[in-house]
Amino acid sequence: MVTIPTRGVRTSGLPDIDGAPGGTLEGFGILADPLNELKPLYGFAVDNPIREHCFVPAVSGVAVREPADHADLCTPIYGLPPTESPLDDFVLASQNEEHTLIIEELSTWLLGRRP
């Protein structure tokens, strides 16, 4: 079986969450790898140039706001008044990291808040 090339699918009226600042996930890769391991005769092989995407936008992770557009997704969170988030305190990684990845930067902050 031969996979017939398809056209790209685009959306409108939605924020570009897949490229937003925040925790990432190799969601496209998680799906593509098993498909590419199937026998070629099934025709499920995929070309996957982008393996990861934003899984949790930073603005959602700290409950700053519901992202309605690109500007909301890229809100400079540390420049907002503390009342913008219901959290008492939080820290964000200085760069996008894999969702739930334990890194020194965040661990040090968390351990520094122990009683």
Backbone as ProteinMPNN parsed JSONL, in Angstrom:
{"seq_chain_A": "MVTIPTRGVRTSGLPDIDGAPGGTLEGFGILADPLNELKPLYGFAVDNPIREHCFVPAVSGVAVREPADHADLCTPIYGLPPTESPLDDFVLASQNEEHTLIIEELSTWLLGRRP", "coords_chain_A": {"N_chain_A": [[0.851, -1.17, 0.0], [0.536, 2.208, -0.754], [1.157, 5.295, 0.698], [-0.745, 8.084, 0.184], [0.215, 11.362, -0.46], [-0.903, 14.054, 1.58], [-2.57, 17.214, 1.912], [-1.462, 20.029, 3.864], [-2.97, 20.908, 6.982], [-4.562, 23.682, 8.243], [-5.53, 25.988, 10.821], [-7.797, 28.529, 11.952], [-8.484, 31.329, 14.06], [-7.639, 30.303, 16.459], [-5.305, 30.286, 19.186], [-1.717, 29.998, 18.765], [-0.797, 27.593, 20.255], [0.929, 25.366, 20.196], [3.529, 26.303, 19.846], [4.046, 27.895, 22.002], [5.565, 29.553, 24.902], [6.615, 27.399, 27.505], [6.094, 24.16, 29.131], [7.246, 21.347, 27.314], [6.359, 18.594, 25.118], [7.111, 15.554, 23.507], [5.014, 14.895, 21.738], [4.218, 14.587, 19.013], [6.29, 13.019, 18.095], [5.975, 10.782, 19.758], [3.709, 9.67, 18.683], [4.465, 9.32, 15.973], [6.733, 7.571, 15.939], [5.91, 4.789, 16.602], [4.208, 4.385, 14.401], [5.974, 4.514, 12.265], [7.412, 2.228, 12.73], [5.835, 0.16, 11.928], [5.059, -2.369, 9.471], [5.986, -1.53, 6.158], [4.044, -2.093, 4.224], [1.589, -1.529, 5.313], [1.212, 1.178, 5.106], [1.384, 3.323, 6.929], [3.478, 5.036, 7.502], [5.074, 8.06, 8.499], [6.169, 11.405, 7.881], [7.888, 13.286, 10.045], [8.732, 16.211, 10.845], [8.664, 17.903, 13.038], [9.043, 17.129, 16.251], [8.319, 17.801, 18.856], [6.096, 19.781, 20.919], [4.459, 22.568, 22.52], [3.207, 21.62, 25.568], [2.098, 22.385, 27.988], [1.222, 25.566, 28.238], [3.044, 28.283, 29.669], [1.539, 30.412, 30.768], [-0.838, 29.141, 31.361], [0.021, 27.159, 33.105], [0.646, 28.522, 35.471], [-1.714, 29.626, 35.977], [-2.364, 32.216, 35.026], [-3.885, 33.352, 32.948], [-6.519, 32.568, 30.608], [-5.44, 31.551, 27.561], [-6.227, 33.379, 24.814], [-5.224, 34.409, 22.512], [-2.192, 34.992, 20.572], [-0.737, 36.997, 21.913], [-1.602, 36.678, 24.58], [-0.509, 34.151, 25.122], [2.201, 34.702, 25.135], [2.605, 36.384, 27.246], [4.506, 38.415, 29.407], [5.12, 37.005, 32.187], [6.439, 37.435, 34.69], [6.342, 40.162, 34.877], [3.835, 40.851, 35.644], [1.289, 41.922, 38.017], [1.142, 40.387, 41.298], [-1.464, 39.6, 41.852], [-2.524, 38.604, 39.536], [-2.263, 35.864, 39.333], [-3.575, 33.002, 41.017], [-1.834, 31.63, 42.595], [0.317, 31.428, 45.432], [3.071, 31.619, 45.232], [5.522, 31.111, 42.719], [7.763, 29.696, 40.267], [9.329, 29.853, 37.112], [10.904, 27.922, 34.577], [13.916, 29.044, 33.015], [14.058, 28.614, 30.338], [12.22, 26.875, 27.741], [11.309, 23.66, 28.773], [11.206, 20.042, 28.909], [8.047, 18.731, 29.736], [7.413, 18.164, 33.117], [10.103, 17.635, 33.626], [12.779, 17.319, 35.835], [14.826, 19.777, 36.874], [17.888, 21.418, 37.845], [17.653, 24.187, 38.315], [14.884, 24.631, 38.959], [14.545, 22.803, 41.036], [16.304, 23.74, 43.006], [15.081, 26.165, 43.676], [12.656, 25.198, 44.735], [13.526, 23.582, 46.917], [14.649, 25.56, 48.464], [12.488, 26.71, 49.677], [11.615, 25.148, 51.703], [10.395, 24.512, 55.024]], "CA_chain_A": [[0.0, 0.0, 0.0], [1.286, 3.455, -0.845], [0.495, 6.411, 1.359], [-0.935, 9.221, -0.712], [0.494, 12.621, 0.238], [-2.072, 14.891, 1.853], [-2.255, 18.633, 2.065], [-1.38, 20.483, 5.244], [-4.22, 21.408, 7.549], [-4.35, 24.903, 9.028], [-6.709, 26.455, 11.546], [-7.856, 29.971, 12.18], [-9.258, 31.667, 15.241], [-7.091, 29.632, 17.637], [-3.928, 30.714, 19.469], [-0.688, 29.043, 18.344], [-0.353, 26.993, 21.51], [2.004, 24.393, 20.018], [4.831, 26.955, 19.906], [4.045, 28.85, 23.118], [6.499, 29.297, 25.997], [6.086, 26.482, 28.515], [6.559, 22.778, 29.135], [7.094, 20.691, 26.018], [6.154, 17.149, 25.067], [7.385, 15.0, 22.179], [3.755, 14.259, 21.366], [4.213, 14.181, 17.605], [7.24, 11.908, 18.015], [5.364, 9.63, 20.427], [2.778, 9.084, 17.714], [5.128, 8.959, 14.718], [7.673, 6.451, 16.057], [5.282, 3.472, 16.4], [3.687, 4.27, 13.037], [7.103, 4.25, 11.374], [7.912, 0.878, 13.0], [4.943, -0.803, 11.289], [5.483, -2.84, 8.151], [5.681, -0.53, 5.125], [2.865, -2.412, 3.421], [0.383, -0.96, 5.931], [1.084, 2.548, 4.627], [1.201, 4.284, 8.017], [4.692, 5.808, 7.752], [4.859, 9.507, 8.516], [7.306, 12.311, 7.903], [7.616, 14.052, 11.254], [9.819, 17.168, 11.025], [8.551, 18.566, 14.346], [8.75, 16.062, 17.212], [7.742, 18.271, 20.122], [5.213, 20.948, 20.909], [4.154, 23.044, 23.865], [2.194, 20.768, 26.189], [1.448, 23.238, 28.985], [1.694, 26.949, 28.139], [3.41, 28.843, 30.971], [0.437, 31.215, 31.322], [-1.817, 28.204, 31.913], [0.651, 26.45, 34.215], [0.574, 29.32, 36.702], [-3.102, 30.122, 36.025], [-2.415, 33.664, 34.824], [-5.06, 33.667, 32.133], [-6.887, 31.647, 29.535], [-4.855, 32.133, 26.355], [-7.17, 33.557, 23.706], [-4.482, 34.77, 21.308], [-0.736, 34.896, 20.689], [-0.27, 37.933, 22.946], [-1.838, 36.045, 25.882], [0.443, 33.051, 25.281], [3.555, 35.233, 25.335], [2.562, 37.384, 28.312], [5.678, 38.4, 30.297], [4.484, 36.651, 33.462], [7.08, 38.054, 35.854], [6.035, 41.586, 34.899], [2.443, 41.044, 36.059], [1.063, 42.031, 39.46], [0.906, 39.082, 41.927], [-2.891, 39.266, 41.866], [-2.896, 37.976, 38.263], [-2.256, 34.409, 39.508], [-4.072, 32.597, 42.331], [-0.775, 30.948, 43.33], [1.047, 32.26, 46.395], [4.442, 31.786, 44.766], [5.873, 30.177, 41.647], [8.948, 29.987, 39.472], [9.296, 29.258, 35.78], [12.224, 27.63, 34.026], [14.397, 30.158, 32.197], [13.826, 28.245, 28.937], [11.266, 25.775, 27.617], [11.847, 22.356, 29.168], [10.267, 18.934, 28.786], [7.034, 18.724, 30.794], [7.749, 17.424, 34.346], [11.534, 17.39, 33.761], [13.346, 17.87, 37.067], [16.086, 20.453, 36.564], [18.514, 22.042, 39.013], [17.101, 25.533, 38.5], [13.594, 24.564, 39.651], [14.727, 22.054, 42.282], [16.939, 24.64, 43.974], [14.042, 27.092, 44.118], [11.704, 24.461, 45.566], [14.175, 23.202, 48.173], [14.871, 26.783, 49.231], [11.243, 27.115, 50.332], [11.26, 24.205, 52.775], [10.408, 25.136, 56.37]], "C_chain_A": [[0.897, 1.234, 0.0], [0.484, 4.55, -0.156], [0.439, 7.588, 0.396], [-0.645, 10.5, 0.067], [-0.795, 13.428, 0.426], [-1.632, 16.335, 2.001], [-2.162, 18.965, 3.556], [-2.72, 21.022, 5.705], [-3.888, 22.59, 8.45], [-5.651, 25.27, 9.735], [-6.687, 27.971, 11.615], [-8.706, 30.206, 13.423], [-8.787, 30.978, 16.512], [-5.689, 30.16, 17.909], [-2.947, 29.606, 19.092], [-0.019, 28.39, 19.553], [0.842, 26.067, 21.316], [3.396, 25.015, 20.074], [4.965, 27.939, 21.052], [5.157, 28.544, 24.119], [5.849, 28.366, 27.016], [6.684, 25.094, 28.4], [6.272, 22.095, 27.813], [6.855, 19.191, 26.179], [6.451, 16.692, 23.648], [6.157, 14.259, 21.669], [3.707, 13.78, 19.933], [5.163, 12.999, 17.401], [6.689, 10.639, 18.641], [4.405, 8.914, 19.481], [3.505, 8.561, 16.472], [6.005, 7.717, 14.837], [7.005, 5.086, 15.886], [4.704, 3.298, 14.99], [4.803, 3.922, 12.06], [7.719, 2.87, 11.598], [7.029, -0.203, 12.366], [5.493, -1.217, 9.93], [5.084, -1.816, 7.096], [4.409, -0.825, 4.334], [1.568, -1.882, 4.029], [0.159, 0.494, 5.52], [0.91, 3.601, 5.703], [2.438, 5.134, 8.296], [4.403, 7.303, 7.656], [6.191, 10.241, 8.47], [7.018, 13.276, 9.041], [8.741, 15.052, 11.515], [9.799, 17.876, 12.379], [8.13, 17.517, 15.363], [8.033, 16.57, 18.457], [6.897, 19.513, 19.922], [5.011, 21.392, 22.347], [3.009, 22.198, 24.409], [1.406, 21.549, 27.233], [1.997, 24.654, 28.822], [1.977, 27.514, 29.535], [2.268, 29.642, 31.588], [-0.651, 30.333, 31.911], [-1.263, 27.511, 33.148], [0.597, 27.204, 35.528], [-0.76, 30.055, 36.798], [-3.206, 31.633, 35.888], [-3.653, 34.053, 34.031], [-5.32, 32.554, 31.132], [-6.342, 32.238, 28.24], [-5.844, 32.181, 25.193], [-6.454, 33.882, 22.401], [-2.983, 34.691, 21.586], [-0.195, 35.806, 21.798], [-0.468, 37.344, 24.342], [-0.818, 34.947, 26.149], [1.84, 33.544, 25.635], [3.602, 36.339, 26.381], [3.83, 37.295, 29.162], [5.207, 38.223, 31.747], [5.115, 37.36, 34.65], [6.839, 39.556, 35.933], [4.617, 41.888, 35.361], [2.337, 41.24, 37.566], [0.766, 40.648, 40.048], [-0.56, 38.652, 41.929], [-3.356, 38.599, 40.576], [-2.938, 36.45, 38.354], [-2.793, 34.07, 40.892], [-3.007, 31.89, 43.17], [-0.065, 31.92, 44.267], [2.461, 32.566, 45.912], [4.687, 30.777, 43.645], [7.171, 30.617, 41.003], [8.771, 29.271, 38.137], [10.725, 28.972, 35.34], [12.633, 28.784, 33.107], [14.296, 29.866, 30.698], [12.808, 27.112, 28.904], [11.965, 24.469, 27.962], [10.779, 21.298, 28.953], [9.319, 18.94, 29.991], [7.436, 17.737, 31.89], [9.234, 17.088, 34.485], [12.046, 18.07, 35.031], [14.707, 18.458, 36.722], [16.594, 21.17, 37.807], [17.896, 23.401, 39.33], [15.799, 25.51, 39.308], [13.708, 23.832, 40.982], [15.325, 22.932, 43.37], [15.92, 25.62, 44.536], [13.089, 26.391, 45.084], [12.312, 24.096, 46.918], [14.447, 24.415, 49.055], [13.633, 27.277, 49.961], [10.784, 26.134, 51.402], [11.281, 24.925, 54.116], [11.643, 24.739, 57.158]], "O_chain_A": [[1.911, 1.269, 0.697], [-0.713, 4.708, -0.397], [1.46, 8.023, -0.135], [-1.203, 10.702, 1.146], [-1.654, 13.474, -0.454], [-0.45, 16.623, 2.193], [-2.721, 18.26, 4.396], [-3.506, 21.531, 4.906], [-3.024, 22.492, 9.321], [-6.737, 24.899, 9.29], [-5.662, 28.603, 11.36], [-9.541, 29.377, 13.785], [-9.46, 31.055, 17.54], [-4.952, 30.454, 16.969], [-3.296, 28.426, 19.097], [1.161, 28.609, 19.828], [1.696, 25.99, 22.199], [4.364, 24.3, 20.332], [5.901, 28.738, 21.075], [5.641, 27.414, 24.185], [4.675, 28.524, 27.351], [7.652, 24.876, 27.672], [5.186, 22.243, 27.252], [7.116, 18.608, 27.231], [6.083, 17.369, 22.688], [6.26, 13.118, 21.218], [3.211, 12.688, 19.658], [4.871, 12.089, 16.625], [6.906, 9.544, 18.123], [4.313, 7.687, 19.492], [3.189, 7.479, 15.979], [6.02, 6.889, 13.925], [7.489, 4.282, 15.089], [4.709, 2.193, 14.449], [4.604, 3.132, 11.138], [8.47, 2.387, 10.75], [7.439, -1.361, 12.28], [6.29, -0.502, 9.322], [3.971, -1.29, 7.13], [3.768, 0.096, 3.827], [0.554, -1.794, 3.337], [-0.967, 0.986, 5.579], [0.351, 4.665, 5.439], [2.434, 5.897, 9.262], [3.594, 7.745, 6.84], [7.206, 9.749, 8.963], [6.023, 14.0, 9.011], [9.623, 14.775, 12.328], [10.825, 18.396, 12.816], [6.987, 17.062, 15.345], [7.228, 15.85, 19.048], [6.977, 20.194, 18.9], [5.355, 20.668, 23.282], [1.962, 22.08, 23.773], [0.19, 21.392, 27.348], [3.128, 24.92, 29.229], [1.229, 27.249, 30.475], [2.043, 29.565, 32.796], [-1.321, 30.733, 32.863], [-1.983, 27.297, 34.123], [0.511, 26.59, 36.591], [-0.917, 30.982, 37.592], [-4.03, 32.265, 36.548], [-4.377, 34.975, 34.404], [-4.458, 31.721, 30.854], [-6.75, 33.334, 27.855], [-6.244, 31.146, 24.661], [-6.995, 33.664, 21.317], [-2.562, 34.365, 22.696], [0.709, 35.415, 22.536], [0.401, 37.493, 25.201], [-0.316, 34.819, 27.265], [2.576, 32.871, 26.357], [4.535, 37.142, 26.399], [4.196, 36.203, 29.597], [4.931, 39.204, 32.438], [4.4, 37.839, 35.531], [7.109, 40.163, 36.97], [4.233, 43.054, 35.46], [3.198, 40.778, 38.314], [0.188, 39.81, 39.356], [-0.856, 37.459, 42.0], [-4.47, 38.078, 40.523], [-3.588, 35.807, 37.53], [-2.498, 34.781, 41.852], [-3.25, 31.581, 44.336], [0.129, 33.089, 43.935], [2.984, 33.653, 46.158], [4.1, 29.695, 43.647], [7.619, 31.752, 41.169], [8.141, 28.217, 38.058], [11.648, 29.704, 35.697], [11.778, 29.423, 32.494], [14.435, 30.775, 29.88], [12.562, 26.464, 29.922], [13.076, 24.206, 27.501], [9.595, 21.612, 28.83], [9.75, 19.133, 31.128], [7.764, 16.587, 31.596], [9.599, 16.326, 35.38], [11.779, 19.248, 35.267], [15.626, 17.739, 36.329], [15.821, 21.49, 38.711], [17.647, 23.717, 40.493], [15.639, 26.294, 40.244], [13.042, 24.197, 41.951], [14.901, 22.874, 44.524], [15.899, 25.875, 45.74], [12.757, 26.938, 46.136], [11.673, 24.283, 47.953], [14.469, 24.293, 50.279], [13.73, 28.183, 50.789], [9.688, 26.273, 51.947], [12.081, 25.836, 54.326], [11.812, 25.169, 58.298]]}, "name": "protein", "num_of_chains": 1, "seq": "MVTIPTRGVRTSGLPDIDGAPGGTLEGFGILADPLNELKPLYGFAVDNPIREHCFVPAVSGVAVREPADHADLCTPIYGLPPTESPLDDFVLASQNEEHTLIIEELSTWLLGRRP"}
